[in-house]
């Protein structure tokens, strides 16, 4: 007697349920009457904006590098259509002070990337790279502003865990 093929005897996956990345399930089809998603990405983590700022203060700035790397990594996984280098962004902040200008360009571009993430989530683009750059000089509160804007993207998808596959707009 031969053994049944792998997967027999297990319930079929629900095509409308959002599955975590890496489960090997195909992307879910859009329900009737809804437009098909333009792309799929991974959900980002929600963080407390003021908690990020306090951690930066408590760690004497070390957490700012960790946070900057993490948000860029999450934005790259959220929308893989955008080419974002988390390590490059973090290193620009860390070593760019020798040339003075690169960190400010990176802070400005972070605001643009967050606005792109908002657009990909189907939200209005409310994040401003210019305001974020200005807030760098106001006690480093750019992290509060940028995390608040990223949380809008996270909240758009409800209570999905970070790393869950989610649909994106065009």
Residue frames relative to the residue before (quaternion, step in Angstrom):
aa qw qx qy qz dx dy dz
X 1.0000 0.0000 0.0000 0.0000 0.00 0.00 0.00
X 0.3269 -0.7618 0.5286 0.1828 3.56 -0.83 0.95
X 0.5077 -0.6395 0.4832 0.3160 3.55 -1.24 0.48
X 0.5282 -0.6345 0.4470 0.3443 3.61 -1.03 0.68
X 0.6208 -0.5457 0.3974 0.3986 3.59 -1.16 0.50
X 0.6244 -0.5515 0.4042 0.3777 3.52 -1.22 0.60
X 0.7579 0.3653 -0.2830 0.4604 3.56 -0.99 0.89
X 0.5401 0.6071 -0.4132 0.4111 3.60 1.24 -0.27
X 0.7722 0.3322 -0.2535 0.4786 3.53 -1.05 0.71
X 0.6434 0.4659 -0.3257 0.5127 3.58 1.30 0.08
X 0.5516 -0.6171 0.4257 0.3658 3.62 -1.03 0.66
X 0.5146 -0.6303 0.4888 0.3147 3.53 -1.13 0.71
X 0.5135 -0.6472 0.4532 0.3347 3.61 -1.01 0.70
X 0.4658 -0.6476 0.5290 0.2894 3.55 -1.14 0.70
X 0.3625 -0.7721 0.4680 0.2311 3.65 -0.47 1.07
X 0.6826 0.4760 -0.3034 0.4642 3.63 1.17 -0.31
X 0.5591 0.5838 -0.3946 0.4369 3.56 1.26 -0.10
X 0.4045 -0.7026 0.5272 0.2545 3.58 -0.94 0.85
X 0.1771 -0.8028 0.5656 0.0646 3.54 -0.62 1.15
X 0.5389 -0.5964 0.4713 0.3629 3.59 -1.09 0.61
X 0.6093 -0.5696 0.4092 0.3701 3.52 -1.17 0.61
X 0.7728 0.3774 -0.2683 0.4340 3.52 -1.16 0.61
X 0.5272 0.6326 -0.4264 0.3743 3.62 1.18 0.06
X 0.4689 -0.7161 0.4151 0.3083 3.57 1.23 -0.20
X 0.4790 0.6495 -0.4592 0.3713 3.58 1.20 0.17
X 0.5122 -0.6245 0.4717 0.3539 3.59 -1.07 0.58
X 0.6328 -0.5201 0.4022 0.4089 3.55 -1.24 0.41
X 0.4937 -0.6774 0.4483 0.3106 3.62 -0.87 0.86
X 0.4590 -0.6646 0.5146 0.2878 3.54 -1.12 0.70
X 0.5211 -0.6277 0.4735 0.3321 3.56 -1.13 0.62
X 0.5044 -0.6385 0.4787 0.3297 3.60 -0.97 0.78
X 0.6541 -0.5248 0.3701 0.3997 3.57 -1.20 0.55
X 0.7846 0.3116 -0.2476 0.4754 3.56 -0.96 0.88
X 0.6853 0.4215 -0.2831 0.5221 3.60 1.26 -0.10
X 0.4923 -0.6493 0.4713 0.3376 3.59 -1.01 0.68
X 0.5314 -0.6170 0.4733 0.3360 3.55 -1.14 0.63
X 0.5196 -0.6315 0.4641 0.3405 3.60 -0.98 0.75
X 0.4957 -0.6641 0.4763 0.2940 3.56 -1.10 0.69
X 0.7952 -0.0348 0.0861 0.5991 3.57 1.09 -0.67
X 0.2862 -0.7294 0.5849 0.2096 3.56 -1.29 0.17
X 0.0291 -0.7889 0.6138 0.0061 3.54 -1.14 0.65
X 0.5330 -0.6104 0.4765 0.3410 3.53 -1.33 -0.17
X 0.5276 -0.6492 0.4568 0.3025 3.56 -1.00 0.89
X 0.3818 -0.7182 0.5434 0.2077 3.56 -1.15 0.75
X 0.5422 -0.6142 0.4721 0.3254 3.54 -1.32 0.29
X 0.3493 -0.7074 0.5731 0.2213 3.57 -1.07 0.78
X 0.0428 -0.7876 0.6145 -0.0122 3.55 -0.89 1.02
X 0.5074 -0.6186 0.5018 0.3287 3.54 -1.20 0.52
X 0.4614 -0.7147 0.4455 0.2789 3.62 -0.60 1.07
X 0.7082 0.4342 -0.2755 0.4838 3.60 0.86 -0.89
X 0.5803 0.5642 -0.3772 0.4503 3.61 1.14 -0.51
X 0.6165 0.5296 -0.3397 0.4733 3.58 1.04 -0.78
X 0.6773 0.4978 -0.3021 0.4497 3.58 0.84 -0.97
X 0.6671 0.4953 -0.3082 0.4633 3.60 0.92 -0.86
X 0.6375 0.5176 -0.3347 0.4622 3.59 1.01 -0.72
X 0.6084 0.5346 -0.3486 0.4719 3.58 1.08 -0.67
X 0.6646 0.4970 -0.2985 0.4714 3.60 0.94 -0.89
X 0.6853 0.5026 -0.2899 0.4402 3.59 0.82 -1.02
X 0.7496 0.3850 -0.2148 0.4938 3.60 0.97 -0.83
X 0.4520 -0.7152 0.4223 0.3253 3.58 1.31 0.26
X 0.7756 -0.3885 0.1695 0.4678 3.54 0.95 0.92
X 0.4990 0.6677 -0.4355 0.3399 3.62 1.17 -0.27
X 0.6624 0.5106 -0.3225 0.4432 3.60 0.91 -0.85
X 0.5562 0.6027 -0.4123 0.3966 3.62 1.08 -0.46
X 0.6474 0.5021 -0.3208 0.4752 3.60 1.04 -0.73
X 0.6407 0.5168 -0.3172 0.4709 3.58 1.00 -0.85
X 0.6743 0.4964 -0.2883 0.4645 3.57 0.86 -0.99
X 0.6519 0.5203 -0.3179 0.4509 3.59 0.91 -0.92
X 0.6494 0.5029 -0.3148 0.4757 3.59 0.97 -0.84
X 0.6807 0.5144 -0.2979 0.4281 3.59 0.85 -0.99
X 0.6849 0.4735 -0.3169 0.4542 3.61 0.82 -0.87
X 0.6493 0.5022 -0.3314 0.4652 3.59 1.02 -0.68
X 0.6241 0.5226 -0.3362 0.4736 3.59 1.05 -0.72
X 0.6693 0.4948 -0.2952 0.4692 3.58 0.94 -0.88
X 0.6493 0.4981 -0.3298 0.4706 3.62 0.97 -0.74
X 0.6287 0.5258 -0.3344 0.4652 3.61 1.06 -0.71
X 0.6902 0.4514 -0.2736 0.4950 3.61 1.01 -0.78
X 0.5955 0.5766 -0.3545 0.4327 3.58 1.13 -0.64
X 0.7991 0.0108 0.0275 0.6005 3.58 0.87 -0.94
X 0.1945 -0.8278 0.5195 0.0841 3.55 -0.03 1.31
X 0.5000 0.6336 -0.4400 0.3937 3.61 1.24 -0.01
X 0.6713 0.4376 -0.2748 0.5313 3.57 1.25 -0.44
X 0.3041 -0.7457 0.5640 0.1828 3.57 -0.87 0.90
X 0.0859 0.7864 -0.5962 0.1371 3.54 -0.36 1.33
X 0.1798 -0.7750 0.5989 0.0917 3.55 -0.89 0.96
X 0.3123 -0.7775 0.5115 0.1909 3.61 -0.27 1.20
X 0.6752 0.4848 -0.3050 0.4649 3.59 0.89 -0.88
X 0.6462 0.5224 -0.3226 0.4533 3.58 0.97 -0.79
X 0.6473 0.5152 -0.3164 0.4641 3.56 0.99 -0.82
X 0.6788 0.4875 -0.2931 0.4644 3.56 0.92 -0.92
X 0.6697 0.4974 -0.3050 0.4594 3.59 0.93 -0.85
X 0.5895 0.5598 -0.3654 0.4535 3.58 1.12 -0.59
X 0.6641 0.4811 -0.2976 0.4888 3.57 1.01 -0.80
X 0.6981 0.5033 -0.2756 0.4282 3.56 0.91 -0.95
X 0.8169 0.2464 -0.1064 0.5105 3.59 0.75 -1.05
X 0.5492 0.6706 -0.3785 0.3245 3.59 1.20 -0.37
X 0.5168 0.6620 -0.4182 0.3460 3.58 1.20 -0.34
X 0.5487 0.6118 -0.4026 0.4032 3.61 1.17 -0.40
X 0.7448 0.3536 -0.1971 0.5304 3.57 1.12 -0.68
X 0.4412 -0.7511 0.3823 0.3082 3.57 1.39 -0.02
X 0.7645 0.4182 -0.2262 0.4353 3.63 0.71 -0.98
X 0.6328 0.5897 -0.3705 0.3384 3.70 0.77 -0.85
X 0.6519 0.5031 -0.3676 0.4322 3.68 0.81 -0.67
X 0.6502 0.5180 -0.3248 0.4510 3.58 0.99 -0.77
X 0.6192 0.5185 -0.3327 0.4869 3.58 1.09 -0.72
X 0.6541 0.5154 -0.3110 0.4580 3.59 0.97 -0.85
X 0.6430 0.5087 -0.3264 0.4703 3.62 0.95 -0.81
X 0.6459 0.5114 -0.3142 0.4718 3.59 0.99 -0.83
X 0.6813 0.4898 -0.2867 0.4624 3.59 0.91 -0.94
X 0.5751 0.5725 -0.3808 0.4432 3.60 1.13 -0.55
X 0.6364 0.5235 -0.3226 0.4657 3.58 0.99 -0.78
X 0.6504 0.5025 -0.3111 0.4771 3.58 1.03 -0.79
X 0.6469 0.5166 -0.3215 0.4596 3.59 1.02 -0.78
X 0.6408 0.5057 -0.3267 0.4763 3.58 1.02 -0.77
X 0.6286 0.5179 -0.3333 0.4750 3.61 1.02 -0.74
X 0.6271 0.5184 -0.3326 0.4769 3.61 1.05 -0.72
X 0.6375 0.5124 -0.3245 0.4752 3.61 1.03 -0.78
X 0.6292 0.5239 -0.3364 0.4653 3.59 1.02 -0.74
X 0.6468 0.5080 -0.3146 0.4739 3.58 0.98 -0.82
X 0.6649 0.5061 -0.3038 0.4576 3.60 0.95 -0.87
X 0.6651 0.4752 -0.2952 0.4947 3.59 1.18 -0.50
X 0.5353 -0.6421 0.3966 0.3792 3.58 1.26 -0.07
X 0.5176 0.6294 -0.4071 0.4125 3.57 1.26 0.43
X 0.5497 -0.5518 0.4745 0.4102 3.59 -1.21 0.24
X 0.4706 -0.6753 0.4935 0.2811 3.56 -1.06 0.76
X 0.0005 0.8345 -0.5487 0.0512 3.57 -0.22 1.30
X 0.5822 0.5892 -0.3808 0.4110 3.60 1.20 -0.25
X 0.1392 -0.7941 0.5904 0.0385 3.55 -0.92 0.98
X 0.4127 -0.7104 0.5201 0.2334 3.55 -0.77 1.06
X 0.6233 0.5520 -0.3323 0.4431 3.57 1.08 -0.69
X 0.6666 0.4780 -0.3008 0.4865 3.58 0.96 -0.85
X 0.6322 0.5304 -0.3277 0.4599 3.58 1.00 -0.78
X 0.6481 0.5076 -0.3092 0.4762 3.57 1.01 -0.83
X 0.6332 0.5243 -0.3255 0.4672 3.59 1.01 -0.77
X 0.6895 0.4985 -0.2787 0.4454 3.58 0.95 -0.91
X 0.4728 0.6408 -0.4508 0.4031 3.60 1.24 -0.20
X 0.7242 0.4429 -0.2284 0.4766 3.57 1.04 -0.83
X 0.6523 0.4654 -0.3105 0.5114 3.61 1.26 -0.18
X 0.7762 -0.3664 0.1659 0.4856 3.57 0.27 1.32
X 0.6037 -0.6030 0.3527 0.3841 3.59 1.10 0.61
X 0.3372 0.7783 -0.4742 0.2360 3.58 1.12 0.56
X 0.3599 0.7265 -0.5063 0.2938 3.60 1.20 0.24
X 0.6141 0.5516 -0.3575 0.4369 3.62 1.06 -0.67
X 0.6193 0.5276 -0.3411 0.4709 3.61 1.05 -0.71
X 0.6785 0.4945 -0.2847 0.4627 3.57 0.89 -0.98
X 0.6991 0.4721 -0.2843 0.4556 3.58 0.77 -1.01
X 0.6650 0.4862 -0.3226 0.4663 3.62 0.92 -0.77
X 0.6081 0.5421 -0.3516 0.4613 3.60 1.06 -0.67
X 0.6705 0.4874 -0.2917 0.4773 3.57 0.97 -0.85
X 0.6410 0.5038 -0.3277 0.4774 3.62 1.02 -0.70
X 0.6247 0.5506 -0.3391 0.4378 3.58 1.04 -0.72
X 0.5657 0.5760 -0.3879 0.4448 3.61 1.15 -0.47
X 0.6424 0.5084 -0.3133 0.4802 3.57 1.04 -0.80
X 0.6532 0.5110 -0.3117 0.4638 3.58 0.92 -0.92
X 0.6851 0.4974 -0.2836 0.4503 3.59 0.90 -0.93
X 0.5397 0.6295 -0.3957 0.3947 3.60 1.16 -0.48
X 0.7525 0.3895 -0.1994 0.4921 3.59 1.08 -0.72
X 0.5455 -0.6415 0.3973 0.3648 3.59 1.20 0.16
X 0.7671 -0.3838 0.2875 0.4261 3.53 -1.20 -0.62
X 0.2668 0.7618 -0.5528 0.2072 3.62 0.85 0.82
X 0.4961 -0.6621 0.4644 0.3159 3.60 -0.96 0.77
X 0.5945 -0.5527 0.4270 0.3985 3.61 -1.13 0.52
X 0.7679 0.3385 -0.2714 0.4713 3.55 -1.01 0.86
X 0.5087 0.6319 -0.4218 0.4050 3.59 1.29 -0.01
X 0.4758 -0.6634 0.4921 0.3023 3.58 -0.98 0.81
X 0.0127 -0.8014 0.5956 -0.0525 3.56 -0.85 1.06
X 0.4855 -0.6611 0.4782 0.3139 3.61 -1.12 0.55
X 0.2161 -0.7689 0.5912 0.1122 3.55 -1.16 0.70
X 0.4945 -0.6329 0.5069 0.3130 3.55 -1.23 0.50
X 0.7014 -0.4774 0.3393 0.4062 3.55 -1.32 0.21
